Amino acid sequence: MRIAEKDPQLKKAVSRLIALSEDEQTRLLAESREKLQRDIVARENAAKKEGWEAAQLTVARRLLSRGAPIDEIVSITELSPEAIRTLH
């Protein structure tokens, strides 16, 4: 027996979803909203990553200026050795 058939609220939700899916305009609108939400999350994640990388590069520059070895900087910043070498 399917789970939706056992739970009245879930059964109602599934019925509503099926009804909405059958209306092309409503379905397209829902798909557009989902795509927008995914795009927003992707942009936020990209911005966070950029900010993190910029901060790590700043730390790496400071450590390099103080004579820290590259392997230690890699360990602290989690940047690649190649990224750190480009800062020289």
CNS distance restraints for C-alpha pairs under 8 A (distance, minus, plus):
assign (resid   1 and name CA) (resid   5 and name CA) 7.03 0.50 0.50
assign (resid   1 and name CA) (resid   6 and name CA) 7.66 0.50 0.50
assign (resid   2 and name CA) (resid   6 and name CA) 6.97 0.50 0.50
assign (resid   3 and name CA) (resid   7 and name CA) 6.64 0.50 0.50
assign (resid   4 and name CA) (resid   8 and name CA) 7.30 0.50 0.50
assign (resid   4 and name CA) (resid  10 and name CA) 5.19 0.50 0.50
assign (resid   4 and name CA) (resid  11 and name CA) 4.68 0.50 0.50
assign (resid   4 and name CA) (resid  14 and name CA) 7.22 0.50 0.50
assign (resid   5 and name CA) (resid  10 and name CA) 7.67 0.50 0.50
assign (resid   5 and name CA) (resid  11 and name CA) 5.68 0.50 0.50
assign (resid   6 and name CA) (resid  11 and name CA) 7.63 0.50 0.50
assign (resid   7 and name CA) (resid  11 and name CA) 6.03 0.50 0.50
assign (resid   8 and name CA) (resid  12 and name CA) 6.15 0.50 0.50
assign (resid   9 and name CA) (resid  13 and name CA) 6.22 0.50 0.50
assign (resid  10 and name CA) (resid  14 and name CA) 6.11 0.50 0.50
assign (resid  11 and name CA) (resid  15 and name CA) 6.19 0.50 0.50
assign (resid  12 and name CA) (resid  16 and name CA) 6.18 0.50 0.50
assign (resid  13 and name CA) (resid  17 and name CA) 6.09 0.50 0.50
assign (resid  14 and name CA) (resid  18 and name CA) 6.15 0.50 0.50
assign (resid  15 and name CA) (resid  19 and name CA) 6.22 0.50 0.50
assign (resid  16 and name CA) (resid  20 and name CA) 6.14 0.50 0.50
assign (resid  17 and name CA) (resid  21 and name CA) 5.98 0.50 0.50
assign (resid  18 and name CA) (resid  22 and name CA) 6.36 0.50 0.50
assign (resid  19 and name CA) (resid  23 and name CA) 7.03 0.50 0.50
assign (resid  20 and name CA) (resid  26 and name CA) 6.28 0.50 0.50
assign (resid  20 and name CA) (resid  27 and name CA) 6.49 0.50 0.50
assign (resid  21 and name CA) (resid  26 and name CA) 7.13 0.50 0.50
assign (resid  21 and name CA) (resid  27 and name CA) 5.28 0.50 0.50
assign (resid  22 and name CA) (resid  27 and name CA) 7.36 0.50 0.50
assign (resid  23 and name CA) (resid  27 and name CA) 6.11 0.50 0.50
assign (resid  24 and name CA) (resid  28 and name CA) 6.08 0.50 0.50
assign (resid  25 and name CA) (resid  29 and name CA) 6.15 0.50 0.50
assign (resid  26 and name CA) (resid  30 and name CA) 6.16 0.50 0.50
assign (resid  27 and name CA) (resid  31 and name CA) 6.15 0.50 0.50
assign (resid  28 and name CA) (resid  32 and name CA) 6.11 0.50 0.50
assign (resid  29 and name CA) (resid  33 and name CA) 6.26 0.50 0.50
assign (resid  30 and name CA) (resid  34 and name CA) 6.24 0.50 0.50
assign (resid  31 and name CA) (resid  35 and name CA) 6.15 0.50 0.50
assign (resid  32 and name CA) (resid  36 and name CA) 6.15 0.50 0.50
assign (resid  33 and name CA) (resid  37 and name CA) 6.24 0.50 0.50
assign (resid  34 and name CA) (resid  38 and name CA) 6.25 0.50 0.50
assign (resid  35 and name CA) (resid  39 and name CA) 6.10 0.50 0.50
assign (resid  36 and name CA) (resid  40 and name CA) 6.15 0.50 0.50
assign (resid  37 and name CA) (resid  41 and name CA) 6.27 0.50 0.50
assign (resid  38 and name CA) (resid  42 and name CA) 6.11 0.50 0.50
assign (resid  39 and name CA) (resid  43 and name CA) 6.16 0.50 0.50
assign (resid  40 and name CA) (resid  44 and name CA) 6.18 0.50 0.50
assign (resid  41 and name CA) (resid  45 and name CA) 6.12 0.50 0.50
assign (resid  42 and name CA) (resid  46 and name CA) 6.14 0.50 0.50
assign (resid  43 and name CA) (resid  47 and name CA) 6.13 0.50 0.50
assign (resid  44 and name CA) (resid  48 and name CA) 6.20 0.50 0.50
assign (resid  45 and name CA) (resid  49 and name CA) 6.16 0.50 0.50
assign (resid  46 and name CA) (resid  50 and name CA) 6.14 0.50 0.50
assign (resid  47 and name CA) (resid  51 and name CA) 6.13 0.50 0.50
assign (resid  48 and name CA) (resid  52 and name CA) 6.09 0.50 0.50
assign (resid  49 and name CA) (resid  53 and name CA) 6.10 0.50 0.50
assign (resid  50 and name CA) (resid  54 and name CA) 6.10 0.50 0.50
assign (resid  51 and name CA) (resid  55 and name CA) 6.19 0.50 0.50
assign (resid  52 and name CA) (resid  56 and name CA) 6.18 0.50 0.50
assign (resid  53 and name CA) (resid  57 and name CA) 6.10 0.50 0.50
assign (resid  54 and name CA) (resid  58 and name CA) 6.31 0.50 0.50
assign (resid  55 and name CA) (resid  59 and name CA) 6.35 0.50 0.50
assign (resid  56 and name CA) (resid  60 and name CA) 6.08 0.50 0.50
assign (resid  56 and name CA) (resid  77 and name CA) 5.47 0.50 0.50
assign (resid  56 and name CA) (resid  78 and name CA) 7.94 0.50 0.50
assign (resid  56 and name CA) (resid  79 and name CA) 7.27 0.50 0.50
assign (resid  57 and name CA) (resid  61 and name CA) 6.13 0.50 0.50
assign (resid  57 and name CA) (resid  77 and name CA) 7.83 0.50 0.50
assign (resid  57 and name CA) (resid  79 and name CA) 7.91 0.50 0.50
assign (resid  57 and name CA) (resid  84 and name CA) 7.67 0.50 0.50
assign (resid  58 and name CA) (resid  62 and name CA) 6.37 0.50 0.50
assign (resid  59 and name CA) (resid  63 and name CA) 6.20 0.50 0.50
assign (resid  59 and name CA) (resid  77 and name CA) 7.23 0.50 0.50
assign (resid  60 and name CA) (resid  64 and name CA) 6.05 0.50 0.50
assign (resid  60 and name CA) (resid  73 and name CA) 6.09 0.50 0.50
assign (resid  60 and name CA) (resid  77 and name CA) 6.79 0.50 0.50
assign (resid  60 and name CA) (resid  84 and name CA) 6.72 0.50 0.50
assign (resid  61 and name CA) (resid  65 and name CA) 6.14 0.50 0.50
assign (resid  61 and name CA) (resid  87 and name CA) 6.66 0.50 0.50
assign (resid  62 and name CA) (resid  66 and name CA) 6.40 0.50 0.50
assign (resid  63 and name CA) (resid  67 and name CA) 6.41 0.50 0.50
assign (resid  63 and name CA) (resid  68 and name CA) 5.33 0.50 0.50
assign (resid  63 and name CA) (resid  73 and name CA) 6.82 0.50 0.50
assign (resid  64 and name CA) (resid  68 and name CA) 5.36 0.50 0.50
assign (resid  64 and name CA) (resid  69 and name CA) 7.33 0.50 0.50
assign (resid  64 and name CA) (resid  70 and name CA) 7.70 0.50 0.50
assign (resid  64 and name CA) (resid  73 and name CA) 7.84 0.50 0.50
assign (resid  64 and name CA) (resid  88 and name CA) 7.70 0.50 0.50
assign (resid  68 and name CA) (resid  72 and name CA) 6.66 0.50 0.50
assign (resid  68 and name CA) (resid  73 and name CA) 6.75 0.50 0.50
assign (resid  69 and name CA) (resid  73 and name CA) 6.45 0.50 0.50
assign (resid  70 and name CA) (resid  74 and name CA) 6.09 0.50 0.50
assign (resid  70 and name CA) (resid  81 and name CA) 6.61 0.50 0.50
assign (resid  70 and name CA) (resid  84 and name CA) 7.03 0.50 0.50
assign (resid  70 and name CA) (resid  85 and name CA) 7.75 0.50 0.50
assign (resid  71 and name CA) (resid  75 and name CA) 6.24 0.50 0.50
assign (resid  71 and name CA) (resid  81 and name CA) 7.26 0.50 0.50
assign (resid  72 and name CA) (resid  76 and name CA) 6.24 0.50 0.50
assign (resid  73 and name CA) (resid  77 and name CA) 5.86 0.50 0.50
assign (resid  73 and name CA) (resid  78 and name CA) 7.72 0.50 0.50
assign (resid  73 and name CA) (resid  79 and name CA) 7.81 0.50 0.50
assign (resid  73 and name CA) (resid  84 and name CA) 7.80 0.50 0.50
assign (resid  74 and name CA) (resid  78 and name CA) 5.08 0.50 0.50
assign (resid  74 and name CA) (resid  79 and name CA) 5.34 0.50 0.50
assign (resid  74 and name CA) (resid  80 and name CA) 6.17 0.50 0.50
assign (resid  74 and name CA) (resid  81 and name CA) 6.16 0.50 0.50
assign (resid  74 and name CA) (resid  84 and name CA) 7.65 0.50 0.50
assign (resid  75 and name CA) (resid  79 and name CA) 7.90 0.50 0.50
assign (resid  79 and name CA) (resid  83 and name CA) 6.42 0.50 0.50
assign (resid  79 and name CA) (resid  84 and name CA) 6.93 0.50 0.50
assign (resid  80 and name CA) (resid  84 and name CA) 6.52 0.50 0.50
assign (resid  81 and name CA) (resid  85 and name CA) 6.10 0.50 0.50
assign (resid  82 and name CA) (resid  86 and name CA) 6.37 0.50 0.50
assign (resid  83 and name CA) (resid  87 and name CA) 7.04 0.50 0.50
assign (resid  84 and name CA) (resid  88 and name CA) 7.37 0.50 0.50
